[in-house]
Structures are given as structure tokens and as C-alpha cells.
């Protein structure tokens, strides 16, 4: 390879990497963390901002997903990434668009301040304080509690 072509290729790769880094920080960008399998889910509080972070969990072959976000009031909100009404469709999961979460089945939109607060109706399935352990640095959702939610993810397919 010629020297000039090699430098151009390296510059293009570096610029693409910088573009990715900037894109990853864009508000509303969907961030999916690596999956955990058959154990408690531990969420570092330092990872959470106004952009929802999605945490996949594999429990004996059933894939669940928890979403966590810092609400406008500074509180940390958690919920299962499935809609309380649309979960049976398999498409009742959320993606962040701008400052809201949008159900991929029915299109309903939810502000971050609604996550983990509202129960019933077409909302993300909340994970209430009684179902998690919070410290200054982590939020832990037990494997046992996650197992209780397996049924609402039986037909779930995130795409």
C-alpha cells in the first residue's frame, strides 16, 4: 500500500472513531449494556444520566431487560423494558427518542419522570424501591425478583 493511501486510511479510521464517540454521547441515544446471566443485576449509579440505559439479563434462556434513567428531579428510576399492556405482543418495549421513551408497539410516549412511578395501564413495568437495593453507588435488583418477571418477557423480542 502506498504511504499516502495508508495515511488517508488511518485518518479515515480515526475520524470515524471520533464520530462514533460524539454520536454515543448524543441525547436520546439508546445505550445497551452487556448482558448479565443468572445473577443479580447491579447498576452503577455513575452510569446514569437523562439518557435511558438498557440492561439485558438472561435467566435460563429468557431474555429480560431493565431500563434505568436519571429523571429531571435527579432521582434514579428503574423499570422493566416492557409495556404493561403491550408486553404480550412481543413488541411492547421502549426506545428513547429525544427526551421520551416510546413504546415500539403502540407508540405511546413517556417522560423520564414517569418511569418507575406509574403502575397499571400502558406504562413501563415499574421496579419499585421495595424490589431493589439502592446505595450511593449502585442499584441492585435481585435474581429472585428478576425471575418473577420472566412471564412478561416470554414473547418479548427487541429489535
C-alpha positions in Angstrom: 0.0 0.0 0.0 1.3 3.4 -0.9 2.3 5.7 2.0 -0.2 8.4 1.2 -3.1 5.9 0.8 -2.1 4.3 4.2 -2.2 7.8 5.9 -5.6 8.5 4.3 -7.0 5.2 5.5 -5.6 5.8 9.1 -7.1 9.3 9.1 -10.5 8.0 8.0 -10.5 5.3 10.7 -9.6 7.9 13.3 -12.3 10.3 12.1 -14.9 7.5 12.1 -13.9 6.7 15.7 -14.3 10.3 16.8 -17.6 10.4 15.1 -18.7 7.3 17.0 -17.6 8.8 20.3 -19.6 12.0 19.6 -22.6 10.0 18.4 -22.5 7.8 21.6 -23.0 11.0 23.7 -25.9 12.3 21.7 -29.0 12.9 23.9 -31.7 10.3 23.3 -29.2 7.7 22.1 -30.2 4.2 23.2 -27.4 2.7 25.3 -27.5 -1.1 25.8 -25.0 -2.6 28.3 -23.6 -6.1 28.1 -26.0 -8.8 29.3 -25.7 -10.5 32.7 -26.7 -14.1 33.1 -28.4 -15.9 36.0 -27.4 -13.4 38.7 -28.3 -10.2 40.4 -28.3 -7.1 38.2 -26.0 -4.4 39.6 -26.4 -0.9 38.0 -23.7 1.6 38.7 -25.4 4.9 39.6 -22.4 6.8 38.0 -23.5 5.4 34.6 -26.9 7.0 34.7 -27.9 10.3 33.1 -31.0 11.7 31.4 -30.5 9.1 28.7 -32.0 5.7 29.5 -29.6 2.8 29.8 -30.8 -0.7 29.0 -29.5 -3.7 30.9 -30.2 -7.1 29.4 -30.5 -10.1 31.7 -30.6 -13.7 30.6 -32.3 -16.0 33.1 -32.3 -19.6 32.0 -32.9 -18.8 28.3 -35.4 -16.0 28.9 -34.1 -12.5 28.0 -35.3 -9.7 30.1 -34.3 -6.1 30.0 -34.3 -3.4 32.7 -34.1 0.3 31.9 -32.6 2.9 34.3 -32.5 6.7 33.9 -32.0 9.8 36.0 -35.2 11.7 36.0 -35.3 15.5 35.7 -35.6 15.8 39.5 -32.4 13.9 39.9 -33.9 10.7 41.2 -33.0 7.3 39.7 -35.9 5.5 38.0 -36.0 1.8 37.1 -38.5 -0.3 35.2 -38.6 -3.4 33.1 -38.3 -2.6 29.4 -41.7 -3.8 28.5 -45.1 -2.2 28.4 -47.7 -3.2 31.0 -50.4 -3.5 28.2 -48.4 -4.4 25.1 -45.9 -7.0 26.5 -47.8 -10.0 25.0 -47.4 -8.6 21.5 -43.6 -9.2 21.8 -43.0 -5.6 20.6 -44.0 -3.8 23.8 -40.6 -2.5 24.5 -39.2 1.1 24.7 -36.6 3.0 22.8 -35.6 6.5 23.7 -36.3 9.3 21.2 -35.1 12.6 22.4 -36.2 13.1 26.0 -39.0 10.5 25.9 -39.4 6.7 25.8 -41.6 5.4 23.0 -43.4 2.0 23.1 -42.5 0.2 19.9 -45.9 -1.5 19.7 -48.5 1.2 20.5 -46.4 4.4 20.1 -47.3 5.8 23.5 -44.7 8.2 24.8 -43.4 8.6 28.4 -41.4 11.3 30.1 -38.5 10.1 32.2 -40.3 11.4 35.2 -43.0 8.8 34.7 -40.6 5.8 34.6 -40.8 3.5 37.7 -43.7 5.6 39.2 -46.9 4.6 37.4 -48.4 1.1 37.7 -51.1 -0.2 35.5 -52.1 1.0 32.1 -49.8 1.4 29.2 -46.5 2.3 31.1 -43.1 0.6 31.5 -43.5 -2.1 34.2 -42.1 -0.3 37.3 -39.4 -1.6 39.7 -40.4 0.0 43.0 -38.0 0.8 45.8 -39.1 -2.3 47.7 -37.9 -4.5 44.9 -34.3 -3.2 44.7 -31.5 -2.2 47.0 -30.1 1.3 46.5 -26.8 2.7 47.8 -25.0 5.8 46.9 -23.1 4.0 44.2 -25.3 1.1 43.0 -28.8 -0.2 42.4 -29.1 -4.0 42.8 -32.1 -5.9 41.6 -32.1 -9.5 42.9 -32.0 -12.5 40.6 -35.1 -13.8 42.6 -37.1 -10.6 41.7 -36.0 -10.8 38.1 -37.2 -14.4 37.9 -40.7 -13.2 39.0 -40.8 -11.0 35.8 -39.9 -13.8 33.4 -43.6 -14.3 32.3 -43.9 -10.8 30.9 -40.9 -11.4 28.7 -42.0 -14.8 27.3 -42.8 -13.4 23.8 -40.5 -10.3 24.0 -38.3 -9.6 21.1 -36.2 -6.5 21.0 -35.1 -5.3 17.6 
